[in-house]
Amino acid sequence: MTSHSEHQVRVVQLGGLMPFLREWLDERYAAPELADLGDPAGVVVAVAGGGAPVGAAEMDALPDLRAVANFGVGYDNVDVDEARRRGIAVSNTPDVLTDAVADLAAFLVVDVLRGLTAADRFVRSGAWARGERLPLTRDVRGAVVGVLGLGRIGTAAAERLEGFGAQVHYHSRSPKDVAWTYHPSPVELAAASDVLVVLTPGGAGTEGLVDAAVLDALGPDGYLVNVARGSVVDEDALVAALAAGRIAGAGLDVFADEPHVPEALLGRDDVVLLPHVGSATVQTREAMGRLVLDNVDAFLGRGELVTPVPD
């Protein structure tokens, strides 16, 4: 393996990348972590992972930076406006994680309606053996599932849920050419839904989009599922709605201050809590890593990214 001192470093790592991707980057580019970089001159590409922030401070530390390759479909950790102002291109890893995240979204809808993980806890606690009974749950077939954000992942999740016999409604910035029912606002979508599934991008444009008004529209028989970003849901409003019985339950893969989960949620049987594992399969993470490498190769080779983030 080439040591960092033998070559001018052109690629640097930011944040908690997967071990295999760290190895690939080091083998191919002799890419150190930013903290181990030394002289930043000549570093052209930064590979960011684990939600590592890439803002003005990181860009200032890398004066020759021209591209950020983000490991993830979401890129709210990158200050894209500041990057564009400085002429720095940004890429993400779309498509390759669509199926894994859509699978998880559909699973959480089934779980909140059927109470599967709650039933698992019920058996493990010995309650079944003691003759206790679980309350009846609800069918997925016939349930109205509202998809908030009908992009690639939202569409794939809707297709899976339709296969379970759910009725799909949706809201996005504009109506799509699909057979599902469109609603012009998140509140109207929530009011029509038995389960509201959040699949919007993160970032300032969607922060707190699911607020108290949306949760109240969902109502005491409605469930919230979030596999997007924790920032999209007003977490305080969600905790309050659950505590007051203003919604029936929630399935959450993402949180506002990960890995910290509100203490009030930990003891609730009507909430499913997952540690941000939407894309966490071997096949998906390897495909994401390979797409990161493709972006770095393409930028160093011809000054272009394979999957630049949209304008």
C-alpha positions as CSV (number, residue, x, y, z in Angstrom):
1,M,0.0,0.0,0.0
2,T,1.2,3.5,-0.9
3,S,1.9,5.7,2.1
4,H,0.4,9.2,2.2
5,S,3.9,10.8,2.2
6,E,4.9,9.2,-1.1
7,H,2.2,10.9,-3.1
8,Q,0.4,14.2,-3.1
9,V,-2.9,13.4,-1.4
10,R,-5.8,14.1,-3.7
11,V,-8.7,12.5,-1.8
12,V,-9.5,12.8,1.9
13,Q,-12.1,11.0,4.1
14,L,-14.6,12.8,6.3
15,G,-16.7,11.0,9.0
16,G,-17.5,7.5,9.8
17,L,-17.2,5.6,6.6
18,M,-17.8,1.8,6.3
19,P,-14.6,-0.1,6.9
20,F,-14.6,-1.7,3.4
21,L,-15.0,1.8,1.8
22,R,-12.2,3.2,4.0
23,E,-10.0,0.3,2.8
24,W,-10.9,0.8,-0.9
25,L,-10.2,4.6,-0.7
26,D,-6.9,4.0,1.0
27,E,-5.8,1.3,-1.5
28,R,-6.9,3.3,-4.5
29,Y,-6.1,6.9,-3.5
30,A,-4.0,6.7,-0.4
31,A,-6.8,8.7,1.2
32,P,-6.3,9.7,4.8
33,E,-8.8,11.1,7.2
34,L,-9.0,14.9,7.5
35,A,-7.5,14.8,11.0
36,D,-4.4,12.9,9.7
37,L,-4.0,14.9,6.5
38,G,-1.2,17.4,7.3
39,D,-0.8,19.7,4.3
40,P,-4.2,20.2,2.7
41,A,-2.8,21.5,-0.6
42,G,-3.8,19.5,-3.6
43,V,-6.8,17.7,-2.0
44,V,-9.5,17.8,-4.7
45,V,-12.1,15.4,-3.5
46,A,-13.6,14.8,0.0
47,V,-15.6,11.6,0.7
48,A,-18.1,12.2,3.4
49,G,-20.0,9.5,5.4
50,G,-21.9,8.9,8.6
51,G,-23.6,12.3,8.3
52,A,-20.3,14.1,8.7
53,P,-20.9,17.8,8.2
54,V,-19.3,19.4,5.2
55,G,-19.8,23.2,5.6
56,A,-17.8,26.3,5.3
57,A,-15.3,25.3,8.0
58,E,-14.5,22.0,6.2
59,M,-14.2,23.7,2.9
60,D,-11.9,26.4,4.4
61,A,-9.7,23.6,5.7
62,L,-9.4,22.2,2.1
63,P,-8.6,25.2,-0.1
64,D,-8.2,23.1,-3.3
65,L,-11.4,21.1,-2.8
66,R,-13.5,20.7,-6.0
67,A,-15.9,17.8,-5.2
68,V,-17.6,16.2,-2.3
69,A,-18.7,12.5,-2.7
70,N,-21.4,11.8,-0.1
71,F,-22.0,8.3,1.0
72,G,-25.8,8.3,1.2
73,V,-28.8,9.3,-0.8
74,G,-29.5,12.2,1.6
75,Y,-27.0,15.0,1.6
76,D,-28.4,17.5,4.2
77,N,-25.1,17.2,6.0
78,V,-23.5,19.0,3.1
79,D,-23.9,22.8,2.7
80,V,-24.7,22.5,-1.0
81,D,-25.4,26.2,-1.5
82,E,-22.0,27.1,0.0
83,A,-20.3,24.4,-2.1
84,R,-21.9,25.7,-5.3
85,R,-20.8,29.3,-4.4
86,R,-17.2,28.0,-4.2
87,G,-17.5,25.9,-7.4
88,I,-17.4,22.6,-5.5
89,A,-19.5,19.8,-7.0
90,V,-21.5,17.4,-4.8
91,S,-22.6,13.8,-5.5
92,N,-24.7,11.3,-3.5
93,T,-25.7,7.7,-4.0
94,P,-29.2,7.5,-5.4
95,D,-31.1,4.4,-6.7
96,V,-28.8,1.8,-5.2
97,L,-30.5,2.0,-1.8
98,T,-34.0,2.5,-3.1
99,D,-35.1,-1.2,-2.6
100,A,-33.6,-1.6,0.9
101,V,-35.2,1.6,2.2
102,A,-38.5,0.9,0.5
103,D,-38.6,-2.6,2.0
104,L,-38.0,-1.1,5.5
105,A,-40.7,1.5,5.0
106,A,-43.2,-1.2,4.1
107,F,-42.1,-3.4,7.0
108,L,-42.7,-0.6,9.5
109,V,-46.2,0.0,8.1
110,V,-47.0,-3.6,8.6
111,D,-45.4,-3.6,12.0
112,V,-47.3,-0.6,13.4
113,L,-50.6,-2.0,12.1
114,R,-50.1,-5.6,13.2
115,G,-47.9,-4.9,16.3
116,L,-45.3,-7.5,15.3
117,T,-42.3,-6.3,17.4
118,A,-44.7,-5.6,20.3
119,A,-45.9,-9.2,20.0
120,D,-42.3,-10.4,20.0
121,R,-41.7,-8.5,23.3
122,F,-45.0,-10.0,24.7
123,V,-43.8,-13.5,24.1
124,R,-40.3,-12.9,25.4
125,S,-41.7,-11.3,28.6
126,G,-43.6,-14.5,29.5
127,A,-47.0,-12.7,29.2
128,W,-48.3,-15.3,26.7
129,A,-47.3,-18.2,28.9
130,R,-49.1,-16.5,31.8
131,G,-52.3,-16.5,29.9
132,E,-52.4,-12.8,29.1
133,R,-53.8,-11.6,25.7
134,L,-52.6,-9.1,23.2
135,P,-55.2,-6.6,21.9
136,L,-56.3,-7.1,18.4
137,T,-54.4,-5.3,15.6
138,R,-55.4,-3.9,12.3
139,D,-55.3,-5.2,8.7
140,V,-52.9,-3.8,6.2
141,R,-55.3,-4.6,3.4
142,G,-57.7,-1.8,2.9
143,A,-55.7,0.6,5.0
144,V,-55.0,4.1,3.5
145,V,-51.3,4.7,3.5
146,G,-50.3,8.2,2.8
147,V,-46.8,8.6,1.3
148,L,-45.3,12.0,2.0
149,G,-42.7,12.5,-0.7
150,L,-43.2,10.4,-3.9
151,G,-39.6,10.3,-5.2
152,R,-37.8,7.1,-6.1
153,I,-38.0,5.5,-2.6
154,G,-41.6,6.8,-2.0
155,T,-42.7,5.2,-5.3
156,A,-41.0,1.9,-4.5
157,A,-42.5,1.8,-1.0
158,A,-46.0,2.6,-2.4
159,E,-45.7,-0.2,-4.9
160,R,-44.8,-2.7,-2.1
161,L,-47.7,-1.5,0.1
162,E,-50.1,-1.8,-2.8
163,G,-49.1,-5.4,-3.0
164,F,-50.3,-5.8,0.6
165,G,-53.7,-4.4,-0.5
166,A,-53.2,-1.0,1.0
167,Q,-54.8,2.1,-0.7
168,V,-52.0,4.5,-1.6
169,H,-52.5,8.3,-1.3
170,Y,-49.6,10.8,-1.6
171,H,-48.4,14.3,-1.4
172,S,-45.4,15.8,-3.2
173,R,-44.5,19.2,-4.6
174,S,-46.6,18.5,-7.6
175,P,-49.0,15.7,-8.8
176,K,-47.3,12.7,-10.4
177,D,-48.4,10.6,-13.4
178,V,-49.6,7.8,-11.2
179,A,-53.0,6.2,-10.3
180,W,-52.7,7.0,-6.6
181,T,-54.7,9.7,-4.9
182,Y,-53.0,13.1,-4.6
183,H,-53.5,15.5,-1.8
184,P,-52.3,19.2,-2.0
185,S,-50.8,19.5,1.5
186,P,-49.3,17.3,4.2
187,V,-52.3,18.1,6.5
188,E,-54.8,16.9,4.0
189,L,-52.8,13.8,3.3
190,A,-52.6,13.0,7.0
191,A,-56.3,13.5,7.5
192,A,-57.1,10.9,4.8
193,S,-54.5,8.4,6.0
194,D,-54.4,5.5,8.5
195,V,-50.6,5.5,8.3
196,L,-48.5,8.4,7.2
197,V,-45.1,7.4,5.8
198,V,-42.5,10.1,5.6
199,L,-40.1,9.8,2.7
200,T,-39.1,13.4,1.9
201,P,-35.5,14.6,1.6
202,G,-34.0,16.2,4.7
203,G,-32.7,19.7,4.9
204,A,-34.0,23.2,5.7
205,G,-36.8,22.9,3.2
206,T,-38.5,20.1,5.0
207,E,-37.5,20.7,8.6
208,G,-40.5,20.3,10.9
209,L,-42.8,19.5,8.0
210,V,-44.6,17.0,10.1
211,D,-45.7,19.2,12.9
212,A,-48.5,19.2,15.5
213,A,-51.1,20.2,12.9
214,V,-50.2,17.2,10.7
215,L,-50.2,14.8,13.7
216,D,-53.6,16.1,14.8
217,A,-54.9,15.6,11.3
218,L,-53.6,12.0,11.4
219,G,-55.7,11.5,14.5
220,P,-56.0,9.1,17.4
221,D,-56.4,6.0,15.1
222,G,-53.5,7.0,12.8
223,Y,-49.8,6.0,12.8
224,L,-46.7,7.8,11.7
225,V,-43.8,6.0,10.0
226,N,-40.5,8.0,9.4
227,V,-37.7,6.5,7.3
228,A,-36.5,9.9,5.9
229,R,-34.7,12.2,8.3
230,G,-35.4,12.9,11.9
231,S,-35.5,16.6,11.2
232,V,-38.6,16.3,9.0
233,V,-40.7,15.5,12.1
234,D,-41.2,17.9,15.0
235,E,-40.0,15.3,17.6
236,D,-41.4,17.2,20.6
237,A,-44.8,17.4,18.9
238,L,-44.6,13.7,18.2
239,V,-43.8,12.8,21.8
240,A,-46.6,15.0,23.0
241,A,-49.1,13.5,20.5
242,L,-48.2,10.0,21.6
243,A,-48.4,10.8,25.3
244,A,-51.9,12.4,24.8
245,G,-53.2,9.6,22.6
246,R,-53.7,12.0,19.7
247,I,-52.1,9.4,17.4
248,A,-52.1,5.6,17.8
249,G,-48.4,4.9,17.4
250,A,-45.3,5.3,15.3
251,G,-42.5,3.4,13.5
252,L,-39.2,5.4,13.5
253,D,-35.9,4.6,11.8
254,V,-34.6,8.1,12.1
255,F,-34.4,10.7,14.9
256,A,-33.6,14.4,15.4
257,D,-30.4,13.9,17.4
258,E,-29.1,10.5,16.5
259,P,-28.1,8.2,18.1
260,H,-30.1,9.8,21.0
261,V,-33.8,8.8,21.2
262,P,-36.2,10.7,23.4
263,E,-36.5,9.0,26.7
264,A,-40.3,9.2,26.5
265,L,-40.3,6.9,23.5
266,L,-38.2,4.1,24.9
267,G,-40.9,2.5,27.1
268,R,-43.8,2.7,24.7
269,D,-45.2,-0.4,23.2
270,D,-47.0,1.6,20.5
271,V,-43.7,2.8,19.0
272,V,-41.2,0.8,16.9
273,L,-37.6,2.1,17.2
274,L,-34.9,1.3,14.8
275,P,-31.3,2.6,14.7
276,H,-31.3,4.2,11.2
277,V,-30.9,0.9,9.3
278,G,-32.9,1.7,6.1
279,S,-30.0,1.0,3.8
280,A,-28.1,-1.3,6.2
281,T,-27.7,-4.4,4.1
282,V,-24.4,-5.9,2.9
283,Q,-25.4,-5.6,-0.7
284,T,-26.8,-2.1,-0.5
285,R,-23.9,-0.6,1.4
286,E,-21.4,-2.2,-1.0
287,A,-23.3,-0.8,-4.0
288,M,-23.3,2.6,-2.3
289,G,-19.5,2.4,-1.7
290,R,-18.9,1.4,-5.4
291,L,-20.9,4.4,-6.5
292,V,-18.9,6.6,-4.3
293,L,-15.7,5.2,-5.9
294,D,-17.2,5.7,-9.4
295,N,-17.9,9.4,-8.6
296,V,-14.3,9.9,-7.3
297,D,-12.8,8.1,-10.3
298,A,-14.9,10.1,-12.7
299,F,-14.1,13.4,-11.1
300,L,-10.4,12.8,-10.9
301,G,-10.4,11.4,-14.5
302,R,-12.6,13.8,-16.4
303,G,-13.8,16.5,-13.9
304,E,-17.4,15.1,-13.8
305,L,-19.5,13.3,-11.3
306,V,-21.6,10.3,-12.1
307,T,-24.5,11.2,-9.8
308,P,-24.4,14.9,-9.0
309,V,-27.1,16.1,-6.6
310,P,-30.0,17.8,-8.4
311,D,-30.1,21.6,-8.7
